[in-house]
Amino acid sequence: MAESKKDKKQDPALMKPLQPSNGLAAIVGSSPLPRTEVVSKVWEYIKANNLQNPVNKREILADDKLRPAFGGKDKVSMFEMNKHFAQHLS
């Protein structure tokens, strides 16, 4: 019998608190956080600072605080964003 969504447990790897790098800590804080919380806080920052490209909502435009977390790029796709965060979490 297939598991319902309610019965499924969250992946413990996603819930493990990770230490953000200094570049990412400028946005999410310096305390260890689960990946899900990091992504959530970055999205809050993106929306609060209007950093989604108005023409292409899938593109995130980096400001001076976000650029280090994006490997120095001025813009990344929302799909590429998590790949960059992986390099800033340990």
N, CA, C and O atoms as a CHARMM CRD file, in Angstrom:
* protein
*
  360
    1    1 MET  N      0.84100  -1.18300   0.00000 PROA 1      0.00000
    2    1 MET  CA     0.00000   0.00000   0.00000 PROA 1      0.00000
    3    1 MET  C      0.88600   1.24700   0.00000 PROA 1      0.00000
    4    1 MET  O      1.85300   1.31300   0.75900 PROA 1      0.00000
    5    2 ALA  N      0.57400   2.21900  -0.82800 PROA 2      0.00000
    6    2 ALA  CA     1.36600   3.44600  -0.94500 PROA 2      0.00000
    7    2 ALA  C      1.17000   4.32700   0.29200 PROA 2      0.00000
    8    2 ALA  O      0.08500   4.38900   0.87100 PROA 2      0.00000
    9    3 GLU  N      2.25900   5.00600   0.67800 PROA 3      0.00000
   10    3 GLU  CA     2.18300   5.91100   1.82800 PROA 3      0.00000
   11    3 GLU  C      1.47400   7.19800   1.41700 PROA 3      0.00000
   12    3 GLU  O      1.70100   7.71800   0.32500 PROA 3      0.00000
   13    4 SER  N      0.63100   7.70000   2.28400 PROA 4      0.00000
   14    4 SER  CA     0.03800   9.00300   1.99800 PROA 4      0.00000
   15    4 SER  C      1.04300  10.07700   2.39700 PROA 4      0.00000
   16    4 SER  O      1.99900   9.79800   3.12000 PROA 4      0.00000
   17    5 LYS  N      0.82900  11.30300   1.92800 PROA 5      0.00000
   18    5 LYS  CA     1.75400  12.39200   2.25900 PROA 5      0.00000
   19    5 LYS  C      1.83100  12.60400   3.75900 PROA 5      0.00000
   20    5 LYS  O      2.88800  12.94600   4.29000 PROA 5      0.00000
   21    6 LYS  N      0.71500  12.40100   4.44500 PROA 6      0.00000
   22    6 LYS  CA     0.66300  12.61800   5.88800 PROA 6      0.00000
   23    6 LYS  C      1.56600  11.61000   6.61400 PROA 6      0.00000
   24    6 LYS  O      2.17700  11.93700   7.63100 PROA 6      0.00000
   25    7 ASP  N      1.64200  10.37700   6.07900 PROA 7      0.00000
   26    7 ASP  CA     2.43700   9.32900   6.71800 PROA 7      0.00000
   27    7 ASP  C      3.92900   9.46000   6.44600 PROA 7      0.00000
   28    7 ASP  O      4.74400   8.91800   7.19200 PROA 7      0.00000
   29    8 LYS  N      4.29400  10.17000   5.38700 PROA 8      0.00000
   30    8 LYS  CA     5.69600  10.31500   5.01200 PROA 8      0.00000
   31    8 LYS  C      6.45000  11.17300   6.01800 PROA 8      0.00000
   32    8 LYS  O      5.96000  12.22100   6.44000 PROA 8      0.00000
   33    9 LYS  N      7.62600  10.73200   6.39600 PROA 9      0.00000
   34    9 LYS  CA     8.47500  11.51500   7.29300 PROA 9      0.00000
   35    9 LYS  C      9.34700  12.43300   6.44900 PROA 9      0.00000
   36    9 LYS  O      9.70600  12.09200   5.32300 PROA 9      0.00000
   37   10 GLN  N      9.69300  13.61900   7.00100 PROA 10     0.00000
   38   10 GLN  CA    10.59500  14.51000   6.27200 PROA 10     0.00000
   39   10 GLN  C     11.98800  13.89400   6.26200 PROA 10     0.00000
   40   10 GLN  O     12.37900  13.18300   7.18800 PROA 10     0.00000
   41   11 ASP  N     12.72200  14.18100   5.20200 PROA 11     0.00000
   42   11 ASP  CA    14.07700  13.67500   5.05900 PROA 11     0.00000
   43   11 ASP  C     14.96300  14.29900   6.14000 PROA 11     0.00000
   44   11 ASP  O     15.12300  15.51900   6.17800 PROA 11     0.00000
   45   12 PRO  N     15.53900  13.47000   7.01900 PROA 12     0.00000
   46   12 PRO  CA    16.36000  14.02800   8.10400 PROA 12     0.00000
   47   12 PRO  C     17.56500  14.83000   7.60200 PROA 12     0.00000
   48   12 PRO  O     18.03900  15.72900   8.29700 PROA 12     0.00000
   49   13 ALA  N     18.06100  14.51500   6.40900 PROA 13     0.00000
   50   13 ALA  CA    19.20100  15.25900   5.85900 PROA 13     0.00000
   51   13 ALA  C     18.80800  16.71100   5.59200 PROA 13     0.00000
   52   13 ALA  O     19.63200  17.61300   5.73900 PROA 13     0.00000
   53   14 LEU  N     17.56200  16.93900   5.20400 PROA 14     0.00000
   54   14 LEU  CA    17.11100  18.30000   4.94200 PROA 14     0.00000
   55   14 LEU  C     16.90000  19.08600   6.22800 PROA 14     0.00000
   56   14 LEU  O     16.92900  20.31700   6.22000 PROA 14     0.00000
   57   15 MET  N     16.68800  18.38300   7.32800 PROA 15     0.00000
   58   15 MET  CA    16.40600  19.05300   8.59400 PROA 15     0.00000
   59   15 MET  C     17.66200  19.26500   9.44900 PROA 15     0.00000
   60   15 MET  O     17.60600  19.92300  10.48900 PROA 15     0.00000
   61   16 LYS  N     18.79000  18.70700   9.00700 PROA 16     0.00000
   62   16 LYS  CA    20.04200  18.84300   9.76400 PROA 16     0.00000
   63   16 LYS  C     20.52500  20.29600   9.69900 PROA 16     0.00000
   64   16 LYS  O     20.70600  20.83500   8.60800 PROA 16     0.00000
   65   17 PRO  N     20.73600  20.93500  10.86200 PROA 17     0.00000
   66   17 PRO  CA    21.24400  22.31500  10.84600 PROA 17     0.00000
   67   17 PRO  C     22.64900  22.38700  10.24900 PROA 17     0.00000
   68   17 PRO  O     23.52600  21.60800  10.62000 PROA 17     0.00000
   69   18 LEU  N     22.85500  23.31200   9.33600 PROA 18     0.00000
   70   18 LEU  CA    24.14600  23.51000   8.68100 PROA 18     0.00000
   71   18 LEU  C     24.61600  24.93600   8.93100 PROA 18     0.00000
   72   18 LEU  O     23.80900  25.85700   9.05000 PROA 18     0.00000
   73   19 GLN  N     25.92600  25.10300   9.00700 PROA 19     0.00000
   74   19 GLN  CA    26.52300  26.41200   9.27000 PROA 19     0.00000
   75   19 GLN  C     26.67300  27.18800   7.96400 PROA 19     0.00000
   76   19 GLN  O     27.37200  26.73400   7.05800 PROA 19     0.00000
   77   20 PRO  N     26.02100  28.36500   7.85200 PROA 20     0.00000
   78   20 PRO  CA    26.19000  29.16800   6.63900 PROA 20     0.00000
   79   20 PRO  C     27.56000  29.85200   6.59800 PROA 20     0.00000
   80   20 PRO  O     28.11400  30.20600   7.63800 PROA 20     0.00000
   81   21 SER  N     28.09700  30.03300   5.39600 PROA 21     0.00000
   82   21 SER  CA    29.34800  30.77000   5.21800 PROA 21     0.00000
   83   21 SER  C     29.09700  32.23600   5.56700 PROA 21     0.00000
   84   21 SER  O     27.94800  32.64000   5.74100 PROA 21     0.00000
   85   22 ASN  N     30.14500  33.02500   5.66900 PROA 22     0.00000
   86   22 ASN  CA    29.99300  34.45600   5.96200 PROA 22     0.00000
   87   22 ASN  C     29.15400  35.16100   4.89600 PROA 22     0.00000
   88   22 ASN  O     28.34800  36.03600   5.21500 PROA 22     0.00000
   89   23 GLY  N     29.34200  34.78100   3.63000 PROA 23     0.00000
   90   23 GLY  CA    28.59000  35.39800   2.54100 PROA 23     0.00000
   91   23 GLY  C     27.09100  35.14400   2.65400 PROA 23     0.00000
   92   23 GLY  O     26.28600  36.04500   2.41800 PROA 23     0.00000
   93   24 LEU  N     26.72400  33.93500   3.00900 PROA 24     0.00000
   94   24 LEU  CA    25.31200  33.58700   3.14900 PROA 24     0.00000
   95   24 LEU  C     24.76400  34.07500   4.48600 PROA 24     0.00000
   96   24 LEU  O     23.58500  34.41500   4.58200 PROA 24     0.00000
   97   25 ALA  N     25.60200  34.11200   5.51000 PROA 25     0.00000
   98   25 ALA  CA    25.17200  34.56400   6.84200 PROA 25     0.00000
   99   25 ALA  C     24.71300  36.02000   6.82800 PROA 25     0.00000
  100   25 ALA  O     23.92300  36.42200   7.68100 PROA 25     0.00000
  101   26 ALA  N     25.19500  36.81100   5.87600 PROA 26     0.00000
  102   26 ALA  CA    24.76700  38.20900   5.76800 PROA 26     0.00000
  103   26 ALA  C     23.26200  38.29200   5.49900 PROA 26     0.00000
  104   26 ALA  O     22.63700  39.31500   5.77700 PROA 26     0.00000
  105   27 ILE  N     22.68900  37.22800   4.96500 PROA 27     0.00000
  106   27 ILE  CA    21.26300  37.20100   4.63800 PROA 27     0.00000
  107   27 ILE  C     20.45700  36.38000   5.64000 PROA 27     0.00000
  108   27 ILE  O     19.38500  36.80400   6.07100 PROA 27     0.00000
  109   28 VAL  N     20.97000  35.20400   6.01100 PROA 28     0.00000
  110   28 VAL  CA    20.18300  34.28000   6.84500 PROA 28     0.00000
  111   28 VAL  C     20.58600  34.27600   8.31700 PROA 28     0.00000
  112   28 VAL  O     19.93000  33.63000   9.13400 PROA 28     0.00000
  113   29 GLY  N     21.65400  34.98900   8.66500 PROA 29     0.00000
  114   29 GLY  CA    22.14200  34.96500  10.04500 PROA 29     0.00000
  115   29 GLY  C     23.25300  33.94900  10.19200 PROA 29     0.00000
  116   29 GLY  O     23.45300  33.11000   9.31300 PROA 29     0.00000
  117   30 SER  N     23.97800  34.01800  11.29600 PROA 30     0.00000
  118   30 SER  CA    25.17100  33.17300  11.45300 PROA 30     0.00000
  119   30 SER  C     24.91200  31.87500  12.20500 PROA 30     0.00000
  120   30 SER  O     25.82700  31.06400  12.34600 PROA 30     0.00000
  121   31 SER  N     23.69500  31.65100  12.69200 PROA 31     0.00000
  122   31 SER  CA    23.38100  30.41000  13.40600 PROA 31     0.00000
  123   31 SER  C     23.14600  29.26700  12.42600 PROA 31     0.00000
  124   31 SER  O     22.65600  29.48900  11.31900 PROA 31     0.00000
  125   32 PRO  N     23.49400  28.03900  12.82700 PROA 32     0.00000
  126   32 PRO  CA    23.20400  26.88100  11.97000 PROA 32     0.00000
  127   32 PRO  C     21.69800  26.74400  11.72200 PROA 32     0.00000
  128   32 PRO  O     20.88900  26.90700  12.63600 PROA 32     0.00000
  129   33 LEU  N     21.34000  26.44400  10.47500 PROA 33     0.00000
  130   33 LEU  CA    19.93600  26.31600  10.06200 PROA 33     0.00000
  131   33 LEU  C     19.76300  25.11900   9.14000 PROA 33     0.00000
  132   33 LEU  O     20.69500  24.75900   8.42200 PROA 33     0.00000
  133   34 PRO  N     18.57500  24.48700   9.14500 PROA 34     0.00000
  134   34 PRO  CA    18.29600  23.45100   8.14100 PROA 34     0.00000
  135   34 PRO  C     18.21000  24.09800   6.75200 PROA 34     0.00000
  136   34 PRO  O     17.88300  25.27900   6.63600 PROA 34     0.00000
  137   35 ARG  N     18.49900  23.33200   5.71100 PROA 35     0.00000
  138   35 ARG  CA    18.44400  23.84700   4.33400 PROA 35     0.00000
  139   35 ARG  C     17.09800  24.50300   4.02600 PROA 35     0.00000
  140   35 ARG  O     17.03700  25.54900   3.38000 PROA 35     0.00000
  141   36 THR  N     16.03100  23.87500   4.49400 PROA 36     0.00000
  142   36 THR  CA    14.69600  24.40400   4.21300 PROA 36     0.00000
  143   36 THR  C     14.54100  25.81400   4.76700 PROA 36     0.00000
  144   36 THR  O     13.92300  26.67000   4.13400 PROA 36     0.00000
  145   37 GLU  N     15.09700  26.05200   5.93900 PROA 37     0.00000
  146   37 GLU  CA    15.01700  27.37000   6.58000 PROA 37     0.00000
  147   37 GLU  C     15.88700  28.38100   5.83000 PROA 37     0.00000
  148   37 GLU  O     15.50600  29.54200   5.68800 PROA 37     0.00000
  149   38 VAL  N     17.05300  27.94200   5.35200 PROA 38     0.00000
  150   38 VAL  CA    17.94700  28.82100   4.58200 PROA 38     0.00000
  151   38 VAL  C     17.22000  29.30600   3.33000 PROA 38     0.00000
  152   38 VAL  O     17.19300  30.50300   3.04400 PROA 38     0.00000
  153   39 VAL  N     16.63600  28.37600   2.59100 PROA 39     0.00000
  154   39 VAL  CA    15.92300  28.73500   1.35600 PROA 39     0.00000
  155   39 VAL  C     14.76600  29.67400   1.67000 PROA 39     0.00000
  156   39 VAL  O     14.54400  30.64700   0.95000 PROA 39     0.00000
  157   40 SER  N     14.03300  29.39100   2.73400 PROA 40     0.00000
  158   40 SER  CA    12.91000  30.23200   3.12500 PROA 40     0.00000
  159   40 SER  C     13.35400  31.66400   3.45100 PROA 40     0.00000
  160   40 SER  O     12.71900  32.62900   3.02500 PROA 40     0.00000
  161   41 LYS  N     14.44400  31.79100   4.20700 PROA 41     0.00000
  162   41 LYS  CA    14.95100  33.11700   4.58600 PROA 41     0.00000
  163   41 LYS  C     15.47600  33.88500   3.36800 PROA 41     0.00000
  164   41 LYS  O     15.29400  35.09900   3.27000 PROA 41     0.00000
  165   42 VAL  N     16.12100  33.18200   2.45400 PROA 42     0.00000
  166   42 VAL  CA    16.62500  33.84300   1.24600 PROA 42     0.00000
  167   42 VAL  C     15.44500  34.34100   0.40500 PROA 42     0.00000
  168   42 VAL  O     15.49600  35.44400  -0.14000 PROA 42     0.00000
  169   43 TRP  N     14.38400  33.53500   0.29800 PROA 43     0.00000
  170   43 TRP  CA    13.20200  33.97700  -0.45800 PROA 43     0.00000
  171   43 TRP  C     12.56300  35.19100   0.20300 PROA 43     0.00000
  172   43 TRP  O     12.10700  36.09800  -0.49300 PROA 43     0.00000
  173   44 GLU  N     12.52200  35.22800   1.52500 PROA 44     0.00000
  174   44 GLU  CA    11.99900  36.40500   2.23200 PROA 44     0.00000
  175   44 GLU  C     12.81600  37.63800   1.83700 PROA 44     0.00000
  176   44 GLU  O     12.26200  38.70200   1.56200 PROA 44     0.00000
  177   45 TYR  N     14.14900  37.47500   1.81300 PROA 45     0.00000
  178   45 TYR  CA    15.04900  38.57300   1.45600 PROA 45     0.00000
  179   45 TYR  C     14.81800  39.01900   0.00100 PROA 45     0.00000
  180   45 TYR  O     14.75300  40.21400  -0.28900 PROA 45     0.00000
  181   46 ILE  N     14.69600  38.04100  -0.90100 PROA 46     0.00000
  182   46 ILE  CA    14.48900  38.34300  -2.32500 PROA 46     0.00000
  183   46 ILE  C     13.19800  39.13900  -2.50700 PROA 46     0.00000
  184   46 ILE  O     13.18000  40.14600  -3.21400 PROA 46     0.00000
  185   47 LYS  N     12.12800  38.68900  -1.87300 PROA 47     0.00000
  186   47 LYS  CA    10.83100  39.37100  -2.01700 PROA 47     0.00000
  187   47 LYS  C     10.83700  40.73900  -1.35300 PROA 47     0.00000
  188   47 LYS  O     10.29200  41.69700  -1.90200 PROA 47     0.00000
  189   48 ALA  N     11.45500  40.84300  -0.16200 PROA 48     0.00000
  190   48 ALA  CA    11.49900  42.12100   0.55800 PROA 48     0.00000
  191   48 ALA  C     12.28400  43.17800  -0.21600 PROA 48     0.00000
  192   48 ALA  O     11.99400  44.37100  -0.12400 PROA 48     0.00000
  193   49 ASN  N     13.29200  42.72100  -0.98800 PROA 49     0.00000
  194   49 ASN  CA    14.14100  43.65300  -1.72700 PROA 49     0.00000
  195   49 ASN  C     13.83300  43.68500  -3.22400 PROA 49     0.00000
  196   49 ASN  O     14.58500  44.26300  -4.00800 PROA 49     0.00000
  197   50 ASN  N     12.71900  43.05800  -3.61300 PROA 50     0.00000
  198   50 ASN  CA    12.26200  43.08500  -4.99900 PROA 50     0.00000
  199   50 ASN  C     13.36900  42.65000  -5.97400 PROA 50     0.00000
  200   50 ASN  O     13.68700  43.36900  -6.92100 PROA 50     0.00000
  201   51 LEU  N     13.94400  41.47900  -5.73300 PROA 51     0.00000
  202   51 LEU  CA    15.07800  41.01300  -6.53500 PROA 51     0.00000
  203   51 LEU  C     14.71100  39.98200  -7.60700 PROA 51     0.00000
  204   51 LEU  O     15.59700  39.41600  -8.24700 PROA 51     0.00000
  205   52 GLN  N     13.41300  39.73300  -7.80700 PROA 52     0.00000
  206   52 GLN  CA    13.01400  38.87300  -8.92100 PROA 52     0.00000
  207   52 GLN  C     12.94200  39.73600 -10.17300 PROA 52     0.00000
  208   52 GLN  O     12.41700  40.84900 -10.14500 PROA 52     0.00000
  209   53 ASN  N     13.47400  39.21000 -11.26800 PROA 53     0.00000
  210   53 ASN  CA    13.40900  39.92400 -12.54200 PROA 53     0.00000
  211   53 ASN  C     11.93700  40.07800 -12.92500 PROA 53     0.00000
  212   53 ASN  O     11.24200  39.07200 -13.07200 PROA 53     0.00000
  213   54 PRO  N     11.43800  41.32100 -13.09200 PROA 54     0.00000
  214   54 PRO  CA    10.02400  41.50500 -13.41600 PROA 54     0.00000
  215   54 PRO  C      9.62800  40.91000 -14.77000 PROA 54     0.00000
  216   54 PRO  O      8.46800  40.55500 -14.97600 PROA 54     0.00000
  217   55 VAL  N     10.58300  40.80200 -15.68500 PROA 55     0.00000
  218   55 VAL  CA    10.30300  40.24500 -17.01600 PROA 55     0.00000
  219   55 VAL  C     10.30300  38.71500 -16.98100 PROA 55     0.00000
  220   55 VAL  O      9.48500  38.07800 -17.64400 PROA 55     0.00000
  221   56 ASN  N     11.22400  38.12500 -16.20400 PROA 56     0.00000
  222   56 ASN  CA    11.33800  36.67300 -16.08000 PROA 56     0.00000
  223   56 ASN  C     11.41300  36.33600 -14.59600 PROA 56     0.00000
  224   56 ASN  O     12.49000  36.39800 -14.00400 PROA 56     0.00000
  225   57 LYS  N     10.29000  35.98100 -13.99200 PROA 57     0.00000
  226   57 LYS  CA    10.19600  35.75300 -12.54000 PROA 57     0.00000
  227   57 LYS  C     11.08000  34.60100 -12.06100 PROA 57     0.00000
  228   57 LYS  O     11.33300  34.48000 -10.86200 PROA 57     0.00000
  229   58 ARG  N     11.55100  33.75900 -12.97400 PROA 58     0.00000
  230   58 ARG  CA    12.42900  32.65000 -12.58000 PROA 58     0.00000
  231   58 ARG  C     13.86600  33.11200 -12.34100 PROA 58     0.00000
  232   58 ARG  O     14.68800  32.35000 -11.83200 PROA 58     0.00000
  233   59 GLU  N     14.16500  34.34400 -12.70400 PROA 59     0.00000
  234   59 GLU  CA    15.50900  34.89500 -12.53400 PROA 59     0.00000
  235   59 GLU  C     15.58600  35.73100 -11.25700 PROA 59     0.00000
  236   59 GLU  O     14.71500  36.55800 -10.98400 PROA 59     0.00000
  237   60 ILE  N     16.63700  35.50000 -10.49000 PROA 60     0.00000
  238   60 ILE  CA    16.88300  36.28000  -9.28100 PROA 60     0.00000
  239   60 ILE  C     18.04900  37.21700  -9.57500 PROA 60     0.00000
  240   60 ILE  O     19.11100  36.77800 -10.01400 PROA 60     0.00000
  241   61 LEU  N     17.84700  38.50600  -9.33100 PROA 61     0.00000
  242   61 LEU  CA    18.88000  39.51500  -9.56600 PROA 61     0.00000
  243   61 LEU  C     19.61900  39.74500  -8.25000 PROA 61     0.00000
  244   61 LEU  O     19.00200  40.10100  -7.24600 PROA 61     0.00000
  245   62 ALA  N     20.91600  39.54800  -8.24900 PROA 62     0.00000
  246   62 ALA  CA    21.70400  39.65700  -7.02000 PROA 62     0.00000
  247   62 ALA  C     22.02600  41.10700  -6.70200 PROA 62     0.00000
  248   62 ALA  O     22.40000  41.88000  -7.58400 PROA 62     0.00000
  249   63 ASP  N     21.87700  41.47000  -5.43200 PROA 63     0.00000
  250   63 ASP  CA    22.36500  42.76200  -4.96300 PROA 63     0.00000
  251   63 ASP  C     23.71900  42.50500  -4.29000 PROA 63     0.00000
  252   63 ASP  O     24.22000  41.38100  -4.32900 PROA 63     0.00000
  253   64 ASP  N     24.30700  43.52100  -3.68300 PROA 64     0.00000
  254   64 ASP  CA    25.64100  43.36600  -3.09800 PROA 64     0.00000
  255   64 ASP  C     25.68500  42.30900  -1.98500 PROA 64     0.00000
  256   64 ASP  O     26.70200  41.64000  -1.80500 PROA 64     0.00000
  257   65 LYS  N     24.58800  42.16200  -1.24400 PROA 65     0.00000
  258   65 LYS  CA    24.54400  41.18000  -0.15600 PROA 65     0.00000
  259   65 LYS  C     24.38000  39.75700  -0.68600 PROA 65     0.00000
  260   65 LYS  O     24.93600  38.81800  -0.11700 PROA 65     0.00000
  261   66 LEU  N     23.62800  39.59400  -1.75800 PROA 66     0.00000
  262   66 LEU  CA    23.31900  38.26900  -2.29600 PROA 66     0.00000
  263   66 LEU  C     24.38500  37.74300  -3.25600 PROA 66     0.00000
  264   66 LEU  O     24.54700  36.53200  -3.40700 PROA 66     0.00000
  265   67 ARG  N     25.11200  38.65800  -3.90500 PROA 67     0.00000
  266   67 ARG  CA    26.11400  38.26700  -4.91200 PROA 67     0.00000
  267   67 ARG  C     27.13800  37.25300  -4.39700 PROA 67     0.00000
  268   67 ARG  O     27.43100  36.29600  -5.11500 PROA 67     0.00000
  269   68 PRO  N     27.70900  37.41300  -3.16900 PROA 68     0.00000
  270   68 PRO  CA    28.67300  36.40400  -2.70200 PROA 68     0.00000
  271   68 PRO  C     28.06400  35.00300  -2.59000 PROA 68     0.00000
  272   68 PRO  O     28.74800  34.01300  -2.85100 PROA 68     0.00000
  273   69 ALA  N     26.80000  34.91100  -2.21000 PROA 69     0.00000
  274   69 ALA  CA    26.13700  33.61000  -2.09500 PROA 69     0.00000
  275   69 ALA  C     25.87300  32.99300  -3.46800 PROA 69     0.00000
  276   69 ALA  O     25.68400  31.78100  -3.57300 PROA 69     0.00000
  277   70 PHE  N     25.85800  33.81400  -4.51900 PROA 70     0.00000
  278   70 PHE  CA    25.63700  33.33900  -5.88200 PROA 70     0.00000
  279   70 PHE  C     26.94700  33.19200  -6.65300 PROA 70     0.00000
  280   70 PHE  O     26.94400  33.18900  -7.88400 PROA 70     0.00000
  281   71 GLY  N     28.05000  33.07100  -5.94700 PROA 71     0.00000
  282   71 GLY  CA    29.33300  32.87500  -6.59700 PROA 71     0.00000
  283   71 GLY  C     29.77200  34.06800  -7.43400 PROA 71     0.00000
  284   71 GLY  O     30.49300  33.90400  -8.41900 PROA 71     0.00000
  285   72 GLY  N     29.34100  35.27200  -7.04700 PROA 72     0.00000
  286   72 GLY  CA    29.72900  36.48500  -7.74700 PROA 72     0.00000
  287   72 GLY  C     28.86700  36.82500  -8.95200 PROA 72     0.00000
  288   72 GLY  O     29.08700  37.84800  -9.59900 PROA 72     0.00000
  289   73 LYS  N     27.88000  35.97200  -9.26400 PROA 73     0.00000
  290   73 LYS  CA    27.02200  36.22100 -10.43300 PROA 73     0.00000
  291   73 LYS  C     26.02300  37.33300 -10.13200 PROA 73     0.00000
  292   73 LYS  O     25.60300  37.51200  -8.98800 PROA 73     0.00000
  293   74 ASP  N     25.64800  38.07900 -11.17000 PROA 74     0.00000
  294   74 ASP  CA    24.66000  39.15000 -11.03500 PROA 74     0.00000
  295   74 ASP  C     23.23000  38.63400 -11.06700 PROA 74     0.00000
  296   74 ASP  O     22.31700  39.26900 -10.54000 PROA 74     0.00000
  297   75 LYS  N     23.04300  37.46300 -11.69700 PROA 75     0.00000
  298   75 LYS  CA    21.71000  36.86300 -11.71400 PROA 75     0.00000
  299   75 LYS  C     21.83300  35.35500 -11.84400 PROA 75     0.00000
  300   75 LYS  O     22.75600  34.84400 -12.47900 PROA 75     0.00000
  301   76 VAL  N     20.88200  34.64500 -11.22800 PROA 76     0.00000
  302   76 VAL  CA    20.82100  33.18400 -11.33500 PROA 76     0.00000
  303   76 VAL  C     19.34500  32.79800 -11.47000 PROA 76     0.00000
  304   76 VAL  O     18.45000  33.55700 -11.09900 PROA 76     0.00000
  305   77 SER  N     19.12000  31.60600 -12.00900 PROA 77     0.00000
  306   77 SER  CA    17.74000  31.11800 -12.07500 PROA 77     0.00000
  307   77 SER  C     17.38000  30.56700 -10.70100 PROA 77     0.00000
  308   77 SER  O     18.26200  30.18300  -9.93300 PROA 77     0.00000
  309   78 MET  N     16.10100  30.52700 -10.39400 PROA 78     0.00000
  310   78 MET  CA    15.69400  30.01700  -9.08800 PROA 78     0.00000
  311   78 MET  C     16.06700  28.54100  -8.93300 PROA 78     0.00000
  312   78 MET  O     16.19400  28.05300  -7.81000 PROA 78     0.00000
  313   79 PHE  N     16.24200  27.83000 -10.03800 PROA 79     0.00000
  314   79 PHE  CA    16.61700  26.42100  -9.98600 PROA 79     0.00000
  315   79 PHE  C     18.10700  26.26800  -9.66900 PROA 79     0.00000
  316   79 PHE  O     18.51500  25.30400  -9.02100 PROA 79     0.00000
  317   80 GLU  N     18.90000  27.20900 -10.12200 PROA 80     0.00000
  318   80 GLU  CA    20.34700  27.22100  -9.92900 PROA 80     0.00000
  319   80 GLU  C     20.71000  27.68100  -8.50300 PROA 80     0.00000
  320   80 GLU  O     21.79000  27.37500  -7.99800 PROA 80     0.00000
  321   81 MET  N     19.80400  28.40500  -7.88000 PROA 81     0.00000
  322   81 MET  CA    20.05200  29.03300  -6.58200 PROA 81     0.00000
  323   81 MET  C     20.48000  28.01800  -5.51000 PROA 81     0.00000
  324   81 MET  O     21.45200  28.25700  -4.79300 PROA 81     0.00000
  325   82 ASN  N     19.77400  26.89900  -5.39600 PROA 82     0.00000
  326   82 ASN  CA    20.09800  25.90700  -4.36400 PROA 82     0.00000
  327   82 ASN  C     21.48000  25.29900  -4.56500 PROA 82     0.00000
  328   82 ASN  O     22.15500  24.95200  -3.59500 PROA 82     0.00000
  329   83 LYS  N     21.90200  25.17000  -5.81800 PROA 83     0.00000
  330   83 LYS  CA    23.24100  24.65000  -6.11100 PROA 83     0.00000
  331   83 LYS  C     24.29600  25.58400  -5.51100 PROA 83     0.00000
  332   83 LYS  O     25.30000  25.12700  -4.96400 PROA 83     0.00000
  333   84 HSD  N     24.06200  26.88400  -5.61600 PROA 84     0.00000
  334   84 HSD  CA    24.99600  27.85200  -5.04500 PROA 84     0.00000
  335   84 HSD  C     24.99100  27.79500  -3.52300 PROA 84     0.00000
  336   84 HSD  O     26.04300  27.91800  -2.89700 PROA 84     0.00000
  337   85 PHE  N     23.81900  27.61000  -2.92200 PROA 85     0.00000
  338   85 PHE  CA    23.74400  27.55200  -1.45700 PROA 85     0.00000
  339   85 PHE  C     24.51500  26.34300  -0.91600 PROA 85     0.00000
  340   85 PHE  O     25.09900  26.42200   0.16400 PROA 85     0.00000
  341   86 ALA  N     24.52500  25.24200  -1.64100 PROA 86     0.00000
  342   86 ALA  CA    25.21600  24.03500  -1.18700 PROA 86     0.00000
  343   86 ALA  C     26.70200  24.32100  -0.92000 PROA 86     0.00000
  344   86 ALA  O     27.30600  23.71600  -0.03300 PROA 86     0.00000
  345   87 GLN  N     27.27500  25.23400  -1.68200 PROA 87     0.00000
  346   87 GLN  CA    28.69200  25.58000  -1.50300 PROA 87     0.00000
  347   87 GLN  C     28.91700  26.47900  -0.28900 PROA 87     0.00000
  348   87 GLN  O     30.05700  26.69500   0.12400 PROA 87     0.00000
  349   88 HSD  N     27.82600  27.00500   0.28300 PROA 88     0.00000
  350   88 HSD  CA    27.93200  27.93000   1.40800 PROA 88     0.00000
  351   88 HSD  C     27.41500  27.35300   2.71500 PROA 88     0.00000
  352   88 HSD  O     27.28300  28.07300   3.70400 PROA 88     0.00000
  353   89 LEU  N     27.11700  26.04100   2.72400 PROA 89     0.00000
  354   89 LEU  CA    26.62200  25.38900   3.92500 PROA 89     0.00000
  355   89 LEU  C     27.51700  24.21800   4.29300 PROA 89     0.00000
  356   89 LEU  O     27.86900  23.39800   3.44500 PROA 89     0.00000
  357   90 SER  N     27.88000  24.14900   5.56800 PROA 90     0.00000
  358   90 SER  CA    28.72900  23.01800   6.00400 PROA 90     0.00000
  359   90 SER  C     28.27200  22.48900   7.33700 PROA 90     0.00000
  360   90 SER  O     28.86100  21.54300   7.86100 PROA 90     0.00000
